[in-house]
Amino acid sequence: DSRGGIVARGDAYGQAVHIFRKIEAALEEAGARLPDVVRTRMFLADIGDSEKVGRAHAELFREIRPAATMVRVSGFIHPDILVEIEADAIVGEPE
């Protein structure tokens, strides 16, 4: 969360939704929008959570189809972190 706490402990879907909301807010702050995202990378501590995280991705991006990669990792810096997500966007000059 905004204070550095872990949200949605034990819930990969909830963590993914929270992260995607933060990504969307960061895009807006940079003058970008979801269609500017060209690639996402989702890192999971448990590959069994792939459907949940994929559902959160689909709910956010809907008809937008950035290249997406999902990777299982051996763990994160804290055991309650289940998901980390990166997004790359291309932002042009204002018109």
Secondary structure, DSSP 4 states (H G I P E B T S, - for coil): -TTSPPPSTT-HHHHHHHHHHHHHHHHHHTT--GGGEEEEEEEES-GGGHHHHHHHHHHHHTT---EEEEEE-S--SSTT--EEEEEEE------
